[in-house]
Amino acid sequence: MTPMHQGRLKVLVVDDSCFMRMAIRGILAKDPQIEIVGIAADGIEGIEKAIELRPDIITMDVEMPRMDGIAALKQIMAKAPTRVLMVSTLTCEGAKATFEALEAGAIDYIPKNISDSSEAQKVFREELLNKVKQAGSSLVQFGTSVKRSIVPSPAAITKSRFSKRVNCVGIGASTGGPVALQEVLSRIPANFPFGIMVAIHMPKAFTGPYAERLNAKCSLEIHEAKDGDILRPGLVLIAPGGRHTSIIRQGAGLTVKTDPTTLFPQYLYIPSVDQMMHSLAEASNGSMLGVVLTGMGSDGFKGMQFLKTRGGVTLVQDEATSTIYGMPKACIDGGVADEVLPLEQIGFEIARIAG
């Protein structure tokens, strides 16, 4: 399915909470680019209205009576494939359900963070509007799913032209990134001789469960990063949500340092891909491969630009396989992408640098 460019975005709201249905409807209906075509109080009604109304986008609660959001999502993707945004609680269980939904075909998620705080309400309102509009411009291939790759043996991996210039890897992603990153990391063997640092835009409650999920599904060792962690061969560290992460050189090692967001007010996205990339390029003296995957905006471009000045190499995901092409496009348009590859080839290319 190609992005939608004409007419208003037709949205179906599915949530068992009357308050949330009205809140979401009230926020979206005020935007002239959006039309609310229906609401549903549970998964069964959501399926019926998805088939009947054929909306462009569905916002789907996870926990509902009669049929939960995951089960409803799977039936909708089978019967009336649609762009679905999950509305997820900021809890460990909410995170686990969200990642299951993303693997089942949801395009993205919206953290449910409604409280008496006017700031929390403002953040939810802005994120909801932004993500609905992102979904409207997304590239989605319905009927396909990310499959666990067969990792080739070391003997089958030919040497990369980047090999002599790389001693570590930094990866950044946003919308579409959770599934894309799993695809990339699943193609890299456990004996990969370099450390990998990842920054992906996620809330604080999600990065830990996400790292655990990846660790269970990939050959590499994968953990949420914490202060003092050392980047080492075969280890993937996921930058924690709610903070910015830097890599600093301590002795002969590359060490994680996290900081509150107030120290880096220039960064809109948290954790910042730019900050992670810039610091890793500096700490490694440019002996690094920088990778930018699918995501909205341009986070990562400045970090990749700095990496290029330090002699590092860069790789970005192509448009055809990106859910949102913003982050890769910024790198390509800015002239800082050494190579552009489809998602299914990126993990193999990373593995080849060890050849």
C-alpha positions, -999 to 999 in steps of 0.1 A, spaced: 0 0 0 13 34 -9 11 66 12 -22 85 12 -19 120 -3 -54 131 -10 -85 136 12 -88 134 50 -75 104 69 -104 82 80 -98 69 115 -116 42 135 -111 44 173 -113 11 192 -111 13 231 -132 -2 259 -128 30 280 -155 56 272 -131 83 285 -103 72 261 -127 69 232 -139 104 237 -104 118 244 -89 103 213 -119 113 192 -118 148 206 -81 153 198 -83 139 163 -116 154 152 -102 190 157 -76 184 130 -89 193 95 -68 165 79 -86 138 100 -121 124 99 -134 100 127 -155 75 108 -164 53 138 -158 42 173 -158 7 189 -159 -5 225 -140 -38 221 -121 -60 196 -151 -78 182 -169 -45 174 -136 -32 161 -132 -60 135 -168 -55 124 -164 -18 119 -130 -22 102 -146 -44 76 -176 -22 72 -160 12 73 -126 5 57 -108 32 76 -73 44 67 -61 41 103 -73 24 134 -62 33 169 -65 1 189 -64 -4 227 -45 -35 239 -66 -46 269 -103 -49 262 -132 -73 271 -146 -100 248 -116 -97 225 -83 -79 232 -65 -57 208 -39 -83 198 -65 -109 188 -85 -82 170 -54 -69 152 -46 -103 138 -82 -108 125 -82 -73 110 -49 -79 92 -63 -111 78 -97 -98 68 -93 -61 62 -56 -51 63 -53 -16 77 -27 7 93 -31 1 131 -17 22 159 -18 4 193 -26 25 224 -4 9 250 0 13 288 34 24 301 40 -9 319 62 -40 313 31 -60 303 20 -32 281 54 -32 264 53 -69 258 18 -67 242 29 -38 221 59 -57 206 37 -87 199 13 -63 181 41 -48 160 52 -83 149 16 -91 140 13 -61 117 7 -29 138 25 0 123 33 18 156 22 25 191 10 54 212 19 53 250 -13 58 270 -2 86 293 -34 104 303 -34 119 338 -43 150 356 -10 165 345 -16 191 318 19 184 305 11 146 302 -21 155 283 -2 178 260 24 151 252 -3 125 245 -22 149 223 9 158 202 21 122 199 -14 110 189 -17 136 162 18 131 149 16 93 148 -18 93 130 -4 116 104 28 95 102 7 64 96 -11 82 68 22 87 50 37 53 58 48 26 33 31 -6 44 32 -39 26 3 -58 39 4 -96 39 42 -97 47 59 -102 80 94 -102 93 108 -137 93 136 -151 114 166 -152 91 190 -181 87 224 -166 96 251 -177 73 282 -194 86 313 -172 90 328 -190 60 299 -179 39 302 -142 47 324 -124 23 346 -96 34 330 -61 34 348 -31 17 343 -14 51 361 -40 72 394 -22 78 376 10 90 352 -5 116 357 -16 152 321 -10 165 286 -4 152 260 23 160 223 18 150 195 43 151 158 39 144 123 52 152 89 44 137 90 8 123 123 4 141 113 -23 167 106 -49 140 133 -36 116 160 -39 143 150 -74 151 153 -83 115 188 -67 113 201 -83 145 188 -117 137 211 -119 107 243 -113 127 260 -143 143 268 -146 180 305 -145 174 304 -110 158 337 -95 169 325 -60 176 300 -43 200 268 -27 188 251 3 204 215 10 195 193 42 201 157 37 193 129 62 202 110 45 230 96 54 264 114 44 296 91 14 304 96 -2 270 134 -4 263 141 -30 290 113 -55 278 123 -48 242 159 -57 249 148 -89 267 126 -98 237 155 -93 213 178 -113 235 154 -143 233 150 -141 196 185 -133 183 219 -151 186 237 -120 199 237 -111 236 213 -81 240 207 -59 271 193 -25 280 223 -3 286 232 11 320 259 34 332 293 18 332 285 -9 307 314 -16 283 308 -22 246 324 -56 238 323 -82 210 290 -99 204 271 -76 228 242 -53 217 233 -25 241 199 -8 238 199 28 250 174 32 279 143 52 273 137 85 291 174 95 290 201 103 265 230 79 260 266 87 252 296 64 247 329 76 262 364 61 261 378 49 294 412 34 290 410 10 261 373 5 264 341 22 252 318 28 282 281 38 284 271 71 301 235 81 304 223 116 312 189 133 319 172 149 290 177 184 306 214 183 297 206 180 260 176 203 254 184 206 217 173 170 211 136 165 204 137 127 203 146 106 233 169 88 234 187 108 207 203 89 178 224 120 170 239 121 205 246 83 206 262 84 171 282 115 177 297 103 210 304 68 196 322 83 166 343 105 188 351 77 213 360 52 185 380 79 166 358 72 136 365 35 135 328 28 133 299 18 111 268 40 116 234 26 105 201 45 103 169 25 99 133 35 94 119 65 113 102 99 112 123 131 111 160 135 107 174 123 140 207 105 132 217 128 103 239 151 123 255 121 141 262 104 108 275 136 94 300 139 123 310 103 118 319 110 82 342 138 93 360 113 115 365 88 87 337 64 96 314 46 72 276 48 70 247 26 59 210 34 57 178 16 49 162 21 15 128 38 9 110 7 -3 115 -12 29 112 17 54 79 22 72 87 59 75 115 71 52 123 103 71 155 94 90 172 74 61 161 101 36 177 129 57 210 110 55 208 103 18 197 139 9 225 152 31 251 132 13 262 111 43 251 76 33 279 55 19 255 26 11 217 22 8 203 -13 12 169 -30 17 162 -41 53 168 -78 46 204 -71 35 215 -48 62 222 -74 89 243 -94 64 263 -63 55 270 -56 91 281 -92 96 304 -89 66 326 -63 83 340 -91 104 349 -111 73 
